[in-house]
Amino acid sequence: MRSSHLVPAVVVLLAGVALAQSSTSPAGHGGPAAPAPAQSVGGNVEHGRYIVHEIAMCGQCHSPRDEQGNILESRAFDGGPIPFRPPWPNDWAIYAPRNKGLPGYDDAQAIRLLTEGAIGRDGRQLKMPMPRFHMSKQDAADVIAYMRSLQ
């Protein structure tokens, strides 16, 4: 098939797939089709656990602490006050949000956060002291798989 014929064939194929999906209803109940679930990044949970606990040390900021400064293990990754301050005035975050399960982040946003230097859901860079990670996509997928496993 010549390349000039390939484009119309692909368009017709995609249109047919879209039409078939839009006319399908869940369990044949005549209503609109249920939205497709978000595609999983397919990471390795154990490797993600290693990165989170031993390399990135996410729990150091994203976990609350007791009066002696010890992390409350039963509430790990539930968010909490940043346990340190910068030695000079700047726009520093004073609270780290819950990151258990990565609430509010779809997989694409979470990949961007971990691979492109702490870019948040809104497309802006997160405040320090959030590290400017530049993980490989596989390491990021592993971290996401582990954090989602904690829900």
C-alpha positions as CSV (number, residue, x, y, z in Angstrom):
1,M,0.0,0.0,0.0
2,R,1.4,3.4,-0.9
3,S,1.8,5.9,1.9
4,S,-0.8,8.3,0.3
5,H,-3.4,5.5,0.8
6,L,-2.2,4.7,4.3
7,V,-3.4,8.0,6.0
8,P,-7.1,7.6,4.9
9,A,-7.1,4.0,5.9
10,V,-5.8,4.8,9.4
11,V,-8.4,7.6,9.8
12,V,-11.2,5.2,8.8
13,L,-9.9,2.6,11.2
14,L,-9.6,5.0,14.1
15,A,-13.1,6.5,13.4
16,G,-14.5,3.0,13.5
17,V,-12.9,2.1,16.8
18,A,-14.1,5.4,18.3
19,L,-17.6,4.8,17.1
20,A,-17.7,1.2,18.4
21,Q,-16.4,2.4,21.8
22,S,-18.9,5.2,22.1
23,S,-21.9,3.0,21.3
24,T,-21.0,0.3,23.8
25,S,-22.7,0.5,27.2
26,P,-21.6,-1.3,30.4
27,A,-23.2,-4.6,30.8
28,G,-25.7,-3.8,28.0
29,H,-27.7,-1.3,30.1
30,G,-28.3,1.2,27.3
31,G,-26.5,4.1,28.9
32,P,-23.3,5.7,27.9
33,A,-20.1,3.6,28.1
34,A,-18.2,3.8,31.3
35,P,-14.9,5.7,31.0
36,A,-11.9,3.6,30.4
37,P,-9.7,3.2,33.5
38,A,-6.5,5.1,33.6
39,Q,-3.6,3.1,32.1
40,S,-1.2,1.9,34.7
41,V,2.5,2.6,34.3
42,G,3.4,-1.0,35.1
43,G,6.2,-0.5,37.6
44,N,8.1,-2.8,39.9
45,V,6.7,-2.3,43.4
46,E,9.7,-3.7,45.2
47,H,12.2,-1.5,43.3
48,G,9.9,1.4,43.9
49,R,9.9,0.7,47.6
50,Y,13.7,0.7,47.6
51,I,13.9,4.1,45.8
52,V,11.2,5.7,48.0
53,H,12.8,4.5,51.3
54,E,16.5,4.3,50.6
55,I,17.3,6.8,47.8
56,A,14.6,9.6,47.6
57,M,13.7,9.2,51.3
58,C,10.2,10.6,50.6
59,G,8.9,9.7,54.1
60,Q,11.3,12.2,55.7
61,C,9.2,15.1,54.6
62,H,5.8,13.5,53.7
63,S,5.3,11.8,57.1
64,P,4.2,13.4,60.4
65,R,6.4,13.1,63.5
66,D,6.0,12.8,67.2
67,E,7.2,15.3,69.9
68,Q,10.7,13.8,69.8
69,G,10.9,14.2,66.0
70,N,10.4,10.5,65.2
71,I,8.3,9.6,62.1
72,L,4.9,8.1,63.1
73,E,5.2,4.9,61.1
74,S,1.5,4.2,61.3
75,R,0.9,7.5,59.4
76,A,3.9,7.3,57.0
77,F,3.3,9.3,53.8
78,D,0.2,11.0,55.2
79,G,1.8,14.4,54.9
80,G,3.1,16.6,57.6
81,P,5.1,19.8,58.5
82,I,8.5,20.0,56.8
83,P,10.9,19.1,59.7
84,F,13.6,21.7,58.7
85,R,13.8,25.3,57.5
86,P,16.3,27.0,55.2
87,P,18.9,29.2,56.7
88,W,17.8,32.2,54.6
89,P,14.3,33.7,53.8
90,N,12.8,32.2,50.6
91,D,9.6,30.7,49.2
92,W,10.0,27.3,51.0
93,A,7.1,24.9,51.6
94,I,6.2,24.5,55.2
95,Y,4.0,21.4,54.8
96,A,4.5,18.3,52.6
97,P,1.2,16.9,51.4
98,R,0.1,13.3,51.6
99,N,1.7,11.3,48.9
100,K,0.4,7.8,49.9
101,G,-1.4,6.6,46.8
102,L,-0.4,9.8,44.9
103,P,-3.8,11.4,45.4
104,G,-4.8,13.9,42.7
105,Y,-2.1,12.7,40.3
106,D,-2.8,10.5,37.3
107,D,0.1,8.4,36.0
108,A,1.2,10.9,33.3
109,Q,1.3,13.7,35.9
110,A,3.2,11.6,38.4
111,I,5.7,10.5,35.7
112,R,6.3,14.2,34.8
113,L,6.7,15.1,38.5
114,L,9.5,12.5,38.9
115,T,11.3,12.8,35.6
116,E,11.1,16.6,34.8
117,G,12.2,18.3,38.0
118,A,9.2,18.4,40.4
119,I,6.6,19.7,38.0
120,G,3.2,19.6,39.8
121,R,-0.3,18.9,38.4
122,D,-0.8,22.5,37.3
123,G,2.4,22.5,35.3
124,R,4.4,24.7,37.7
125,Q,7.5,23.6,39.6
126,L,6.8,22.6,43.2
127,K,8.3,24.7,46.1
128,M,11.6,23.7,47.6
129,P,12.6,21.5,49.5
130,M,10.9,19.1,47.0
131,P,13.9,17.6,45.2
132,R,14.1,18.3,41.4
133,F,14.1,14.6,40.5
134,H,15.2,13.6,37.0
135,M,14.5,9.8,37.3
136,S,14.4,7.5,34.4
137,K,10.8,6.7,33.3
138,Q,11.2,3.1,34.6
139,D,12.4,4.3,38.0
140,A,9.5,6.8,38.1
141,A,7.1,4.0,37.1
142,D,8.5,1.8,39.9
143,V,8.0,4.7,42.5
144,I,4.4,5.3,41.3
145,A,3.6,1.5,41.5
146,Y,4.9,1.4,45.1
147,M,3.2,4.6,46.2
148,R,-0.1,3.5,44.7
149,S,0.3,0.1,46.5
150,L,0.1,2.0,49.8
151,Q,-3.5,3.2,49.4
